[in-house]
Amino acid sequence: MDFESIKRQNIVILLVIVTLVVLSLFKFYQQFRYLDELRTDIVLTEQEISILEGRVTRLLFLKERVPDLIDRSDILTKLLPENLSEQDLIIAVQDSALGTGGRVSEIRFFDTLKGSNYYQLPLRVVFEGDYLGLLKFIRNLYDQPHLTTLQSISITNQKLAEGEGIIKADLNATAYYID
């Protein structure tokens, strides 16, 4: 064998070795990238699992409270009638004033507001009487078969000619009903 053929053979061997090293490095790089993608996928999956565990925990909590939630739903169904007209509210307010020693001098309704599954009917009521009568009137409003909330009460004293004092209470309230 001559020197030239040995040199070519060494070059070929060197090229084969370099090719094998380059291929090995390329495969190593691919495996590293694949491992990195798997780590990212694992982190994302762990986050999703954490979110789902939170949801499951909340669902289990709700499952435990089903009887209580059903009771509350029944109460709201009773308190929120399916339809409530202004005439129904006028009758309820006037009925609430009976037996209080006072009277309702004004009832004014405002625009109906729509909630997510219910309506709000704001109203203003002026009650005239004494303090005990006002308390009875508010209690009677509370005992009505529909849900009414008081937002504000403004009370002013008024003197009568014969020396007796009465109060005038301006009540802002909201009645609720389901559509």
ROLUM-585220 format. One record per residue: residue in three letters; x, y, z of N, C-alpha, C in turn. Coordinates in nm, 3 decimals. Layout:
N
+------+---------+---------+---------+---------+---------+---------+---------+---------+---------+
| rest |     n_u |     n_v |     n_w |    ca_u |    ca_v |    ca_w |     c_u |     c_v |     c_w |
+------+---------+---------+---------+---------+---------+---------+---------+---------+---------+
|  Ala |       X |       Y |       Z |       X |       Y |       Z |       X |       Y |       Z |
...
+------+---------+---------+---------+---------+---------+---------+---------+---------+---------+
***
This chain:
179
+------+---------+---------+---------+---------+---------+---------+---------+---------+---------+
| rest |     n_u |     n_v |     n_w |    ca_u |    ca_v |    ca_w |     c_u |     c_v |     c_w |
+------+---------+---------+---------+---------+---------+---------+---------+---------+---------+
|  Met |   0.082 |  -0.116 |   0.000 |   0.000 |   0.000 |   0.000 |   0.087 |   0.123 |   0.000 |
|  Asp |   0.044 |   0.206 |  -0.074 |   0.124 |   0.326 |  -0.083 |   0.072 |   0.433 |   0.013 |
|  Phe |   0.150 |   0.530 |   0.024 |   0.120 |   0.638 |   0.119 |  -0.010 |   0.710 |   0.084 |
|  Glu |  -0.039 |   0.729 |  -0.042 |  -0.160 |   0.798 |  -0.088 |  -0.285 |   0.720 |  -0.049 |
|  Ser |  -0.285 |   0.594 |  -0.065 |  -0.402 |   0.515 |  -0.033 |  -0.426 |   0.512 |   0.118 |
|  Ile |  -0.322 |   0.510 |   0.196 |  -0.335 |   0.514 |   0.341 |  -0.390 |   0.650 |   0.383 |
|  Lys |  -0.345 |   0.751 |   0.318 |  -0.394 |   0.887 |   0.348 |  -0.543 |   0.898 |   0.316 |
|  Arg |  -0.584 |   0.844 |   0.201 |  -0.727 |   0.847 |   0.164 |  -0.809 |   0.764 |   0.262 |
|  Gln |  -0.756 |   0.652 |   0.298 |  -0.826 |   0.565 |   0.392 |  -0.843 |   0.636 |   0.527 |
|  Asn |  -0.744 |   0.705 |   0.571 |  -0.752 |   0.781 |   0.698 |  -0.853 |   0.895 |   0.686 |
|  Ile |  -0.853 |   0.960 |   0.570 |  -0.951 |   1.069 |   0.548 |  -1.092 |   1.014 |   0.551 |
|  Val |  -1.113 |   0.901 |   0.487 |  -1.246 |   0.839 |   0.486 |  -1.286 |   0.801 |   0.628 |
|  Ile |  -1.194 |   0.742 |   0.701 |  -1.221 |   0.702 |   0.839 |  -1.252 |   0.826 |   0.924 |
|  Leu |  -1.173 |   0.931 |   0.903 |  -1.195 |   1.056 |   0.976 |  -1.333 |   1.114 |   0.942 |
|  Leu |  -1.368 |   1.114 |   0.813 |  -1.501 |   1.165 |   0.772 |  -1.613 |   1.082 |   0.834 |
|  Val |  -1.594 |   0.952 |   0.836 |  -1.696 |   0.865 |   0.897 |  -1.709 |   0.896 |   1.046 |
|  Ile |  -1.597 |   0.914 |   1.113 |  -1.600 |   0.944 |   1.257 |  -1.665 |   1.081 |   1.281 |
|  Val |  -1.627 |   1.181 |   1.202 |  -1.686 |   1.314 |   1.217 |  -1.836 |   1.308 |   1.190 |
|  Thr |  -1.874 |   1.232 |   1.087 |  -2.018 |   1.217 |   1.056 |  -2.091 |   1.152 |   1.173 |
|  Leu |  -2.031 |   1.047 |   1.228 |  -2.094 |   0.980 |   1.342 |  -2.104 |   1.073 |   1.463 |
|  Val |  -2.001 |   1.152 |   1.487 |  -2.005 |   1.247 |   1.598 |  -2.112 |   1.353 |   1.575 |
|  Val |  -2.119 |   1.406 |   1.452 |  -2.220 |   1.508 |   1.420 |  -2.360 |   1.449 |   1.435 |
|  Leu |  -2.381 |   1.328 |   1.383 |  -2.512 |   1.264 |   1.397 |  -2.546 |   1.239 |   1.544 |
|  Ser |  -2.447 |   1.198 |   1.621 |  -2.470 |   1.175 |   1.764 |  -2.506 |   1.305 |   1.834 |
|  Leu |  -2.434 |   1.414 |   1.800 |  -2.467 |   1.544 |   1.859 |  -2.606 |   1.591 |   1.817 |
|  Phe |  -2.642 |   1.570 |   1.691 |  -2.775 |   1.608 |   1.643 |  -2.883 |   1.529 |   1.717 |
|  Lys |  -2.862 |   1.400 |   1.734 |  -2.959 |   1.317 |   1.807 |  -2.968 |   1.361 |   1.953 |
|  Phe |  -2.852 |   1.392 |   2.012 |  -2.851 |   1.441 |   2.149 |  -2.930 |   1.572 |   2.159 |
|  Tyr |  -2.911 |   1.662 |   2.064 |  -2.985 |   1.789 |   2.062 |  -3.135 |   1.763 |   2.048 |
|  Gln |  -3.174 |   1.672 |   1.958 |  -3.316 |   1.639 |   1.942 |  -3.374 |   1.583 |   2.072 |
|  Gln |  -3.300 |   1.495 |   2.136 |  -3.347 |   1.437 |   2.261 |  -3.360 |   1.544 |   2.370 |
|  Phe |  -3.267 |   1.636 |   2.373 |  -3.272 |   1.746 |   2.469 |  -3.395 |   1.833 |   2.445 |
|  Arg |  -3.423 |   1.867 |   2.319 |  -3.542 |   1.948 |   2.285 |  -3.670 |   1.873 |   2.322 |
|  Tyr |  -3.672 |   1.743 |   2.292 |  -3.789 |   1.662 |   2.324 |  -3.810 |   1.658 |   2.475 |
|  Leu |  -3.704 |   1.643 |   2.551 |  -3.711 |   1.643 |   2.697 |  -3.762 |   1.777 |   2.749 |
|  Asp |  -3.715 |   1.887 |   2.690 |  -3.760 |   2.020 |   2.730 |  -3.909 |   2.039 |   2.702 |
|  Glu |  -3.955 |   1.992 |   2.586 |  -4.097 |   1.999 |   2.553 |  -4.179 |   1.916 |   2.651 |
|  Leu |  -4.128 |   1.799 |   2.687 |  -4.199 |   1.715 |   2.784 |  -4.208 |   1.784 |   2.920 |
|  Arg |  -4.100 |   1.851 |   2.962 |  -4.103 |   1.924 |   3.088 |  -4.208 |   2.034 |   3.084 |
|  Thr |  -4.212 |   2.107 |   2.973 |  -4.313 |   2.213 |   2.959 |  -4.453 |   2.154 |   2.963 |
|  Asp |  -4.475 |   2.043 |   2.892 |  -4.606 |   1.978 |   2.893 |  -4.643 |   1.931 |   3.033 |
|  Ile |  -4.545 |   1.880 |   3.107 |  -4.572 |   1.834 |   3.244 |  -4.613 |   1.950 |   3.333 |
|  Val |  -4.543 |   2.063 |   3.320 |  -4.577 |   2.180 |   3.401 |  -4.718 |   2.228 |   3.369 |
|  Leu |  -4.751 |   2.236 |   3.239 |  -4.886 |   2.280 |   3.199 |  -4.992 |   2.182 |   3.249 |
|  Thr |  -4.964 |   2.054 |   3.238 |  -5.059 |   1.952 |   3.284 |  -5.077 |   1.961 |   3.436 |
|  Glu |  -4.969 |   1.984 |   3.509 |  -4.981 |   2.000 |   3.654 |  -5.066 |   2.121 |   3.689 |
|  Gln |  -5.050 |   2.230 |   3.615 |  -5.133 |   2.348 |   3.639 |  -5.279 |   2.318 |   3.611 |
|  Glu |  -5.306 |   2.249 |   3.500 |  -5.444 |   2.212 |   3.468 |  -5.502 |   2.121 |   3.575 |
|  Ile |  -5.423 |   2.027 |   3.622 |  -5.468 |   1.936 |   3.728 |  -5.499 |   2.014 |   3.855 |
|  Ser |  -5.416 |   2.111 |   3.887 |  -5.440 |   2.194 |   4.006 |  -5.572 |   2.270 |   3.993 |
|  Ile |  -5.596 |   2.326 |   3.875 |  -5.723 |   2.399 |   3.852 |  -5.841 |   2.302 |   3.865 |
|  Leu |  -5.828 |   2.184 |   3.804 |  -5.936 |   2.086 |   3.810 |  -5.958 |   2.035 |   3.953 |
|  Glu |  -5.850 |   2.020 |   4.030 |  -5.866 |   1.980 |   4.170 |  -5.944 |   2.086 |   4.247 |
|  Gly |  -5.916 |   2.213 |   4.220 |  -5.992 |   2.320 |   4.284 |  -6.140 |   2.313 |   4.248 |
|  Arg |  -6.167 |   2.288 |   4.121 |  -6.308 |   2.276 |   4.079 |  -6.375 |   2.157 |   4.147 |
|  Val |  -6.305 |   2.045 |   4.152 |  -6.362 |   1.927 |   4.217 |  -6.389 |   1.955 |   4.365 |
|  Thr |  -6.298 |   2.025 |   4.430 |  -6.316 |   2.060 |   4.571 |  -6.440 |   2.146 |   4.588 |
|  Arg |  -6.456 |   2.246 |   4.500 |  -6.575 |   2.332 |   4.509 |  -6.702 |   2.253 |   4.481 |
|  Leu |  -6.696 |   2.161 |   4.384 |  -6.814 |   2.079 |   4.354 |  -6.849 |   1.988 |   4.471 |
|  Leu |  -6.748 |   1.931 |   4.536 |  -6.775 |   1.848 |   4.653 |  -6.835 |   1.931 |   4.766 |
|  Phe |  -6.785 |   2.053 |   4.782 |  -6.842 |   2.143 |   4.883 |  -6.988 |   2.173 |   4.851 |
|  Leu |  -7.016 |   2.201 |   4.724 |  -7.155 |   2.227 |   4.684 |  -7.242 |   2.103 |   4.704 |
|  Lys |  -7.186 |   1.986 |   4.674 |  -7.261 |   1.862 |   4.691 |  -7.301 |   1.844 |   4.837 |
|  Glu |  -7.209 |   1.877 |   4.929 |  -7.238 |   1.866 |   5.071 |  -7.347 |   1.965 |   5.113 |
|  Arg |  -7.355 |   2.078 |   5.044 |  -7.449 |   2.183 |   5.082 |  -7.580 |   2.178 |   5.002 |
|  Val |  -7.602 |   2.074 |   4.925 |  -7.722 |   2.066 |   4.841 |  -7.850 |   2.085 |   4.921 |
|  Pro |  -7.868 |   2.017 |   5.035 |  -7.994 |   2.038 |   5.109 |  -8.014 |   2.184 |   5.151 |
|  Asp |  -7.906 |   2.247 |   5.198 |  -7.914 |   2.388 |   5.238 |  -7.946 |   2.476 |   5.119 |
|  Leu |  -7.882 |   2.449 |   5.006 |  -7.908 |   2.529 |   4.886 |  -8.050 |   2.511 |   4.835 |
|  Ile |  -8.102 |   2.390 |   4.846 |  -8.242 |   2.365 |   4.805 |  -8.336 |   2.443 |   4.896 |
|  Asp |  -8.308 |   2.443 |   5.027 |  -8.391 |   2.520 |   5.120 |  -8.388 |   2.668 |   5.085 |
|  Arg |  -8.269 |   2.721 |   5.058 |  -8.257 |   2.863 |   5.022 |  -8.330 |   2.893 |   4.892 |
|  Ser |  -8.321 |   2.801 |   4.798 |  -8.390 |   2.819 |   4.670 |  -8.541 |   2.823 |   4.692 |
|  Asp |  -8.590 |   2.736 |   4.779 |  -8.734 |   2.736 |   4.810 |  -8.776 |   2.867 |   4.875 |
|  Ile |  -8.694 |   2.917 |   4.966 |  -8.725 |   3.044 |   5.033 |  -8.729 |   3.157 |   4.931 |
|  Leu |  -8.629 |   3.162 |   4.842 |  -8.627 |   3.268 |   4.739 |  -8.746 |   3.256 |   4.644 |
|  Thr |  -8.783 |   3.133 |   4.612 |  -8.897 |   3.113 |   4.523 |  -9.025 |   3.168 |   4.589 |
|  Lys |  -9.035 |   3.150 |   4.719 |  -9.152 |   3.204 |   4.790 |  -9.147 |   3.356 |   4.799 |
|  Leu |  -9.026 |   3.410 |   4.820 |  -9.012 |   3.554 |   4.837 |  -9.016 |   3.631 |   4.706 |
|  Leu |  -8.978 |   3.567 |   4.597 |  -8.976 |   3.635 |   4.467 |  -9.091 |   3.583 |   4.382 |
|  Pro |  -9.203 |   3.656 |   4.383 |  -9.315 |   3.610 |   4.300 |  -9.280 |   3.619 |   4.152 |
|  Glu |  -9.353 |   3.545 |   4.070 |  -9.324 |   3.546 |   3.927 |  -9.369 |   3.675 |   3.860 |
|  Asn |  -9.463 |   3.741 |   3.919 |  -9.508 |   3.868 |   3.862 |  -9.553 |   3.956 |   3.978 |
|  Leu |  -9.517 |   4.081 |   3.971 |  -9.553 |   4.174 |   4.078 |  -9.588 |   4.306 |   4.011 |
|  Ser |  -9.713 |   4.344 |   4.022 |  -9.755 |   4.469 |   3.958 |  -9.749 |   4.583 |   4.059 |
|  Glu |  -9.754 |   4.705 |   4.008 |  -9.756 |   4.821 |   4.096 |  -9.882 |   4.819 |   4.183 |
|  Gln |  -9.991 |   4.772 |   4.127 | -10.116 |   4.765 |   4.204 | -10.100 |   4.668 |   4.321 |
|  Asp | -10.035 |   4.554 |   4.298 | -10.010 |   4.459 |   4.407 |  -9.927 |   4.524 |   4.517 |
|  Leu |  -9.827 |   4.601 |   4.478 |  -9.742 |   4.668 |   4.577 |  -9.818 |   4.777 |   4.653 |
|  Ile |  -9.904 |   4.851 |   4.583 |  -9.984 |   4.953 |   4.652 | -10.071 |   4.888 |   4.758 |
|  Ile | -10.133 |   4.777 |   4.723 | -10.219 |   4.706 |   4.820 | -10.134 |   4.657 |   4.937 |
|  Ala | -10.016 |   4.601 |   4.908 |  -9.929 |   4.550 |   5.015 |  -9.884 |   4.663 |   5.107 |
|  Val |  -9.848 |   4.779 |   5.051 |  -9.804 |   4.893 |   5.132 |  -9.920 |   4.945 |   5.217 |
|  Gln | -10.036 |   4.957 |   5.158 | -10.153 |   5.006 |   5.234 | -10.191 |   4.906 |   5.344 |
|  Asp | -10.183 |   4.776 |   5.313 | -10.211 |   4.674 |   5.415 | -10.110 |   4.683 |   5.530 |
|  Ser |  -9.986 |   4.714 |   5.497 |  -9.882 |   4.726 |   5.600 |  -9.909 |   4.843 |   5.694 |
|  Ala |  -9.978 |   4.944 |   5.645 | -10.007 |   5.063 |   5.727 | -10.126 |   5.040 |   5.820 |
|  Leu | -10.208 |   4.938 |   5.792 | -10.324 |   4.912 |   5.877 | -10.281 |   4.874 |   6.018 |
|  Gly | -10.346 |   4.929 |   6.117 | -10.318 |   4.896 |   6.257 | -10.194 |   4.962 |   6.313 |
|  Thr | -10.135 |   5.056 |   6.240 | -10.013 |   5.122 |   6.290 | -10.043 |   5.256 |   6.354 |
|  Gly | -10.164 |   5.307 |   6.334 | -10.198 |   5.440 |   6.383 | -10.147 |   5.549 |   6.290 |
|  Gly | -10.092 |   5.511 |   6.177 | -10.042 |   5.609 |   6.080 | -10.105 |   5.584 |   5.944 |
|  Arg | -10.057 |   5.658 |   5.847 | -10.111 |   5.641 |   5.712 | -10.001 |   5.661 |   5.609 |
|  Val | -10.025 |   5.604 |   5.491 |  -9.933 |   5.623 |   5.379 |  -9.990 |   5.737 |   5.297 |
|  Ser |  -9.912 |   5.845 |   5.285 |  -9.962 |   5.962 |   5.212 |  -9.914 |   5.965 |   5.067 |
|  Glu |  -9.811 |   5.886 |   5.035 |  -9.762 |   5.888 |   4.898 |  -9.689 |   5.758 |   4.866 |
|  Ile |  -9.713 |   5.708 |   4.745 |  -9.637 |   5.594 |   4.693 |  -9.599 |   5.632 |   4.550 |
|  Arg |  -9.468 |   5.628 |   4.523 |  -9.421 |   5.663 |   4.389 |  -9.329 |   5.551 |   4.339 |
|  Phe |  -9.351 |   5.508 |   4.215 |  -9.269 |   5.403 |   4.155 |  -9.169 |   5.464 |   4.057 |
|  Phe |  -9.055 |   5.398 |   4.046 |  -8.951 |   5.440 |   3.952 |  -8.934 |   5.331 |   3.846 |
|  Asp |  -8.846 |   5.353 |   3.753 |  -8.826 |   5.258 |   3.643 |  -8.779 |   5.123 |   3.697 |
|  Thr |  -8.836 |   5.017 |   3.640 |  -8.797 |   4.881 |   3.676 |  -8.657 |   4.852 |   3.625 |
|  Leu |  -8.579 |   4.788 |   3.710 |  -8.441 |   4.752 |   3.674 |  -8.433 |   4.602 |   3.656 |
|  Lys |  -8.361 |   4.557 |   3.553 |  -8.348 |   4.413 |   3.525 |  -8.218 |   4.361 |   3.583 |
|  Gly |  -8.229 |   4.256 |   3.665 |  -8.111 |   4.186 |   3.716 |  -8.083 |   4.067 |   3.626 |
|  Ser |  -8.000 |   3.973 |   3.673 |  -7.966 |   3.858 |   3.591 |  -8.086 |   3.764 |   3.572 |
|  Asn |  -8.160 |   3.735 |   3.678 |  -8.277 |   3.648 |   3.667 |  -8.398 |   3.706 |   3.741 |
|  Tyr |  -8.395 |   3.834 |   3.766 |  -8.501 |   3.895 |   3.844 |  -8.516 |   4.042 |   3.803 |
|  Tyr |  -8.622 |   4.103 |   3.854 |  -8.646 |   4.246 |   3.831 |  -8.648 |   4.317 |   3.965 |
|  Gln |  -8.609 |   4.443 |   3.963 |  -8.616 |   4.529 |   4.081 |  -8.713 |   4.642 |   4.050 |
|  Leu |  -8.806 |   4.665 |   4.140 |  -8.903 |   4.773 |   4.123 |  -8.882 |   4.873 |   4.237 |
|  Pro |  -8.804 |   4.980 |   4.212 |  -8.781 |   5.080 |   4.317 |  -8.907 |   5.162 |   4.343 |
|  Leu |  -8.927 |   5.196 |   4.469 |  -9.042 |   5.278 |   4.504 |  -9.009 |   5.368 |   4.622 |
|  Arg |  -9.088 |   5.474 |   4.632 |  -9.074 |   5.569 |   4.743 |  -9.208 |   5.573 |   4.815 |
|  Val |  -9.205 |   5.558 |   4.947 |  -9.326 |   5.558 |   5.028 |  -9.310 |   5.665 |   5.136 |
|  Val |  -9.415 |   5.746 |   5.153 |  -9.416 |   5.846 |   5.260 |  -9.518 |   5.799 |   5.364 |
|  Phe |  -9.468 |   5.778 |   5.486 |  -9.552 |   5.733 |   5.598 |  -9.563 |   5.846 |   5.698 |
|  Glu |  -9.684 |   5.871 |   5.748 |  -9.706 |   5.972 |   5.851 |  -9.769 |   5.906 |   5.972 |
|  Gly |  -9.713 |   5.929 |   6.088 |  -9.763 |   5.871 |   6.212 |  -9.660 |   5.894 |   6.321 |
|  Asp |  -9.660 |   5.805 |   6.421 |  -9.561 |   5.819 |   6.528 |  -9.450 |   5.714 |   6.509 |
|  Tyr |  -9.350 |   5.719 |   6.597 |  -9.236 |   5.630 |   6.582 |  -9.275 |   5.483 |   6.595 |
|  Leu |  -9.359 |   5.453 |   6.692 |  -9.404 |   5.315 |   6.710 |  -9.482 |   5.268 |   6.586 |
|  Gly |  -9.564 |   5.356 |   6.530 |  -9.639 |   5.321 |   6.409 |  -9.544 |   5.295 |   6.292 |
|  Leu |  -9.436 |   5.375 |   6.283 |  -9.337 |   5.354 |   6.176 |  -9.271 |   5.217 |   6.190 |
|  Leu |  -9.235 |   5.181 |   6.313 |  -9.173 |   5.051 |   6.336 |  -9.268 |   4.937 |   6.299 |
|  Lys |  -9.394 |   4.952 |   6.336 |  -9.494 |   4.850 |   6.299 |  -9.510 |   4.843 |   6.147 |
|  Phe |  -9.511 |   4.959 |   6.082 |  -9.525 |   4.965 |   5.937 |  -9.409 |   4.892 |   5.868 |
|  Ile |  -9.286 |   4.918 |   5.914 |  -9.169 |   4.852 |   5.855 |  -9.175 |   4.702 |   5.879 |
|  Arg |  -9.214 |   4.662 |   5.999 |  -9.227 |   4.519 |   6.030 |  -9.333 |   4.454 |   5.941 |
|  Asn |  -9.445 |   4.523 |   5.921 |  -9.551 |   4.470 |   5.835 |  -9.503 |   4.459 |   5.688 |
|  Leu |  -9.423 |   4.555 |   5.645 |  -9.366 |   4.546 |   5.509 |  -9.276 |   4.422 |   5.498 |
|  Tyr |  -9.199 |   4.398 |   5.602 |  -9.109 |   4.284 |   5.604 |  -9.188 |   4.153 |   5.599 |
|  Asp |  -9.305 |   4.150 |   5.663 |  -9.386 |   4.028 |   5.669 |  -9.468 |   4.003 |   5.543 |
|  Gln |  -9.464 |   4.094 |   5.447 |  -9.538 |   4.073 |   5.322 |  -9.482 |   3.951 |   5.249 |
|  Pro |  -9.562 |   3.886 |   5.165 |  -9.516 |   3.761 |   5.100 |  -9.416 |   3.780 |   4.986 |
|  His |  -9.369 |   3.898 |   4.964 |  -9.266 |   3.920 |   4.860 |  -9.148 |   3.992 |   4.924 |
|  Leu |  -9.035 |   3.983 |   4.857 |  -8.911 |   4.040 |   4.910 |  -8.907 |   4.190 |   4.881 |
|  Thr |  -8.891 |   4.268 |   4.988 |  -8.877 |   4.413 |   4.977 |  -8.760 |   4.453 |   5.067 |
|  Thr |  -8.672 |   4.535 |   5.014 |  -8.561 |   4.585 |   5.094 |  -8.572 |   4.736 |   5.106 |
|  Leu |  -8.531 |   4.787 |   5.222 |  -8.529 |   4.931 |   5.243 |  -8.388 |   4.983 |   5.217 |
|  Gln |  -8.377 |   5.083 |   5.131 |  -8.247 |   5.142 |   5.102 |  -8.219 |   5.261 |   5.194 |
|  Ser |  -8.321 |   5.340 |   5.222 |  -8.298 |   5.456 |   5.309 |  -8.430 |   5.499 |   5.372 |
|  Ile |  -8.415 |   5.563 |   5.489 |  -8.530 |   5.620 |   5.560 |  -8.489 |   5.759 |   5.606 |
|  Ser |  -8.574 |   5.855 |   5.575 |  -8.552 |   5.992 |   5.621 |  -8.673 |   6.031 |   5.705 |
|  Ile |  -8.648 |   6.075 |   5.829 |  -8.757 |   6.106 |   5.922 |  -8.751 |   6.255 |   5.957 |
|  Thr |  -8.869 |   6.319 |   5.951 |  -8.880 |   6.459 |   5.994 |  -8.994 |   6.470 |   6.093 |
|  Asn |  -8.977 |   6.556 |   6.194 |  -9.081 |   6.581 |   6.293 |  -9.175 |   6.688 |   6.242 |
|  Gln |  -9.303 |   6.671 |   6.272 |  -9.402 |   6.772 |   6.237 |  -9.491 |   6.793 |   6.359 |
|  Lys |  -9.518 |   6.917 |   6.390 |  -9.605 |   6.950 |   6.504 |  -9.746 |   6.977 |   6.452 |
|  Leu |  -9.842 |   6.925 |   6.523 |  -9.982 |   6.953 |   6.490 | -10.027 |   7.077 |   6.566 |
|  Ala | -10.138 |   7.133 |   6.526 | -10.190 |   7.256 |   6.589 | -10.221 |   7.232 |   6.736 |
|  Glu | -10.272 |   7.114 |   6.770 | -10.310 |   7.089 |   6.910 | -10.193 |   7.044 |   6.997 |
|  Gly | -10.069 |   7.051 |   6.945 |  -9.952 |   7.023 |   7.026 |  -9.898 |   6.882 |   7.014 |
|  Glu |  -9.970 |   6.793 |   6.948 |  -9.920 |   6.657 |   6.932 |  -9.819 |   6.654 |   6.819 |
|  Gly |  -9.718 |   6.568 |   6.834 |  -9.616 |   6.559 |   6.730 |  -9.631 |   6.431 |   6.650 |
|  Ile |  -9.613 |   6.443 |   6.524 |  -9.611 |   6.324 |   6.438 |  -9.481 |   6.330 |   6.356 |
|  Ile |  -9.452 |   6.220 |   6.297 |  -9.334 |   6.216 |   6.210 |  -9.377 |   6.188 |   6.068 |
|  Lys |  -9.292 |   6.230 |   5.979 |  -9.311 |   6.200 |   5.838 |  -9.185 |   6.125 |   5.795 |
|  Ala |  -9.204 |   5.999 |   5.753 |  -9.091 |   5.915 |   5.714 |  -9.094 |   5.893 |   5.563 |
|  Asp |  -8.983 |   5.924 |   5.502 |  -8.967 |   5.906 |   5.358 |  -8.881 |   5.780 |   5.339 |
|  Leu |  -8.944 |   5.673 |   5.288 |  -8.875 |   5.546 |   5.274 |  -8.848 |   5.517 |   5.127 |
|  Asn |  -8.725 |   5.484 |   5.097 |  -8.690 |   5.437 |   4.962 |  -8.667 |   5.286 |   4.972 |
|  Ala |  -8.743 |   5.211 |   4.892 |  -8.740 |   5.066 |   4.900 |  -8.731 |   5.007 |   4.760 |
|  Thr |  -8.707 |   4.877 |   4.756 |  -8.705 |   4.805 |   4.629 |  -8.777 |   4.673 |   4.650 |
|  Ala |  -8.870 |   4.644 |   4.559 |  -8.939 |   4.516 |   4.559 |  -8.878 |   4.430 |   4.447 |
|  Tyr |  -8.873 |   4.299 |   4.469 |  -8.810 |   4.208 |   4.373 |  -8.910 |   4.106 |   4.323 |
|  Tyr |  -8.896 |   4.068 |   4.197 |  -8.977 |   3.960 |   4.144 |  -8.903 |   3.893 |   4.028 |
|  Ile |  -8.945 |   3.771 |   3.996 |  -8.883 |   3.693 |   3.889 |  -8.962 |   3.714 |   3.762 |
|  Asp |  -8.890 |   3.709 |   3.651 |  -8.959 |   3.717 |   3.521 |  -8.990 |   3.578 |   3.474 |
+------+---------+---------+---------+---------+---------+---------+---------+---------+---------+
***
